[in-house]
Structures are given as structure tokens and as C-alpha cells.
Amino acid sequence: MNDVIAQLKNHRSIRKYTAQPVTREQIEDIVGAAQMASSSSNVQAFSVIAVTDQARKDKLEELCGHQSYIGECPVFLVWCGDLSRLKSAAERHLPEQETYEDTTENFIVATVDAALAAQNAAVAAESLGLGIVYIGGIRNRSEEVAELLDLPELAYPVFGMCVGYPDQEPGHRPRLPQQAVLHWNEYDRERSENGVEQYDEVMVKYLRERTGGVKDTPWSVLMAEKLAQPARLHMREFLRRRGFELK
Ligand SMILES: Cc1cc2nc3c(=O)[nH]c(=O)nc-3n(C[C@H](O)[C@H](O)[C@H](O)COP(=O)(O)O)c2cc1C
């Protein structure tokens, strides 16, 4: 195993930070690494808003479901899919022509670009000794987030990311056994199902240990319960208002 793989395998989300500041230069280095992620046809359809202003972080904490670490972290990054630059280019160079920025395909392209860039940033941040946690809660109240950050049309928040020096040492959260996710040459349903069974046992043990016996629900039960809850059903309408017909 080399150092990069060792660092990747050492990842755990950090939700408590020391008072040590994260410098502007560090954020610029981290975003520089993010920008070198592969990008579909080099469209680079993402933007990131680095929020350091305390009042804004506090507001975002509220909008993301009162997750206290958003207000507490020194820098909160909001990763956005962003097709506004492409649209501007089309308006400049092909003003007479119909364009297709608002398709489901371009929505996927922009979301994937944002995710790839963000994960590069996460890895870069961890290499500097920083800790991160992604915040999907940024989509709880997407409209208000877009307004607060003054996002242009065709830009939308995908997730947030708290960045700061770790003030906790959480254990690693076990992942599915590899047989559940890695298939050779064709999809093997049985291997996948057996993997989930094994993982349920691992996670029950992990949860019992981590919560002093308070929690012990198997992973597959948690996932079933999650799927049985409607989540963020406003997203389709929000995206439509951002300019995505999702044709
Ligand atoms: C897109 C995305 C959104 C997430 N949203 C949240 C969130 O809103 N709040 C939170 O505390 N953790 C959030 N997480 C962190 C996950 O819960 C965490 O990555 C997962 O449980 C695995 O744990 P680990 O990162 O410590 O290995 C999110 C992770 C991802 C990738």
C-alpha cells in the first residue's frame, strides 16, 4: 500500500474542530487540487463558494438542519453544479442558436463534475492534516441557500463541506465487504446479497460499540427505513426554477 492509498483508507468524517484557522492560501491550494479532477469534455461545470463569514455560516447551519459543526468549522465550502458559464459562452458565440443546457444529461454532467472536484478537495484537505464532513443538508432548503449565496441561474448547491483541524478522533466506519460492490466481468447478485448479510453483522457490532449499546439496527434495516421516507421532494421544482427543465 502506498501513502495515497493509506490516506484514502484512513478517511473518517470530522464534525468537531480546533480553533486553529484554515488560511486562504490553504483553501486556494485545496481548490487548485479540486480543479484538476477530470471533467466531462472539460466543461468544468462546478463552482465552489468558500464561506468564512460567521453570520453566513450561522445562517447556513440553520438552513442545513441545525448541524452545529457548520457554524463551528472555520471554512464551509458549498459545492455547486454550475452550467451558467456554458450558457454565457453560448449566448456570446451562438446568440441565434437554441441550446440544451437544461437537460437531464447536463444536470448529471454538472453534478458529477462537482462531486469529483469536491472529493479531490477532501483528499487534498486531509493530506494537509485537515478534517472534512460533507453536508447533504445543504439541499434541505435549497432555494434559500441559492438566494443567500446569490447563485446565478443554472447553478445549484450539490452539497456542503465543513473544513477544519480535527478536534476528535472518530473510528473508521466500516464499509460493505468488497464482494458486495466489486464484480468481475458481470454482476453477481448472490455475492452482493451475501455481502449485505455479512455487513449487517459488522454494523450491529460497530454501532453497539460506538453507542454503548444504545443503537444496534442492522444496516439493511436502516436503508429500508430510509427508502421508505420521502426526502427533499422539492428538488425537482427547485431545479426547474434554477433553469433545468430536465428534458
Ligand atoms: C453527499 C454526502 C452528504 C452528506 N451529508 C451529511 C450531513 O448532512 N451531515 C453529516 O453529519 N454527515 C453527512 N455526510 C457524511 C456521511 O454520513 C459519512 O460520510 C458516512 O456516514 C461515512 O462515514 P465516514 O465519512 O466517517 O467514513 C454526507 C456524506 C456525503 C458523501
The ligand as an SDF file (V2000), in Angstrom:
LIG
                    3D

 31 33  0  0  0  0  0  0  0  0999 V2000
  -23.0550   13.6930   -0.2720 C   0  0  0  0  0  0  0  0  0  0  0  0
  -22.9040   13.4750    1.2140 C   0  0  0  0  0  0  0  0  0  0  0  0
  -23.7300   14.1380    2.0950 C   0  0  0  0  0  0  0  0  0  0  0  0
  -23.5650   14.0040    3.4760 C   0  0  0  0  0  0  0  0  0  0  0  0
  -24.3330   14.7470    4.3180 N   0  0  0  0  0  0  0  0  0  0  0  0
  -24.0690   14.7420    5.6480 C   0  0  0  0  0  0  0  0  0  0  0  0
  -24.7560   15.6330    6.5170 C   0  0  0  0  0  0  0  0  0  0  0  0
  -25.6280   16.4350    6.1010 O   0  0  0  0  0  0  0  0  0  0  0  0
  -24.4310   15.6120    7.8290 N   0  0  0  0  0  0  0  0  0  0  0  0
  -23.4790   14.7640    8.3350 C   0  0  0  0  0  0  0  0  0  0  0  0
  -23.2130   14.8180    9.5480 O   0  0  0  0  0  0  0  0  0  0  0  0
  -22.7970   13.9130    7.5310 N   0  0  0  0  0  0  0  0  0  0  0  0
  -23.0700   13.8810    6.2070 C   0  0  0  0  0  0  0  0  0  0  0  0
  -22.3570   13.0560    5.3560 N   0  0  0  0  0  0  0  0  0  0  0  0
  -21.2880   12.1840    5.9130 C   0  0  0  0  0  0  0  0  0  0  0  0
  -21.6830   10.7210    5.8880 C   0  0  0  0  0  0  0  0  0  0  0  0
  -22.6290   10.4720    6.8950 O   0  0  0  0  0  0  0  0  0  0  0  0
  -20.4160    9.8680    6.0720 C   0  0  0  0  0  0  0  0  0  0  0  0
  -19.5230   10.1180    5.0250 O   0  0  0  0  0  0  0  0  0  0  0  0
  -20.7490    8.3680    6.0890 C   0  0  0  0  0  0  0  0  0  0  0  0
  -21.5760    8.0500    7.1900 O   0  0  0  0  0  0  0  0  0  0  0  0
  -19.4760    7.5320    6.1920 C   0  0  0  0  0  0  0  0  0  0  0  0
  -18.7440    7.9130    7.3430 O   0  0  0  0  0  0  0  0  0  0  0  0
  -17.2290    8.4230    7.2270 P   0  0  0  0  0  0  0  0  0  0  0  0
  -17.1950    9.5770    6.2450 O   0  0  0  0  0  0  0  0  0  0  0  0
  -16.8520    8.8640    8.6210 O   0  0  0  0  0  0  0  0  0  0  0  0
  -16.4150    7.2680    6.7500 O   0  0  0  0  0  0  0  0  0  0  0  0
  -22.5540   13.1320    3.9830 C   0  0  0  0  0  0  0  0  0  0  0  0
  -21.7380   12.4430    3.0750 C   0  0  0  0  0  0  0  0  0  0  0  0
  -21.8950   12.6110    1.7160 C   0  0  0  0  0  0  0  0  0  0  0  0
  -20.9740   11.8770    0.7660 C   0  0  0  0  0  0  0  0  0  0  0  0
  1  2  1  0
  2  3  1  0
  2 30  2  0
  3  4  2  0
  4  5  1  0
  4 28  1  0
  5  6  2  0
  6  7  1  0
  6 13  1  0
  7  8  2  0
  7  9  1  0
  9 10  1  0
 10 11  2  0
 10 12  1  0
 12 13  2  0
 13 14  1  0
 14 15  1  0
 14 28  1  0
 15 16  1  0
 16 17  1  0
 16 18  1  0
 18 19  1  0
 18 20  1  0
 20 21  1  0
 20 22  1  0
 22 23  1  0
 23 24  1  0
 24 25  2  0
 24 26  1  0
 24 27  1  0
 28 29  2  0
 29 30  1  0
 30 31  1  0
M  END
$$$$
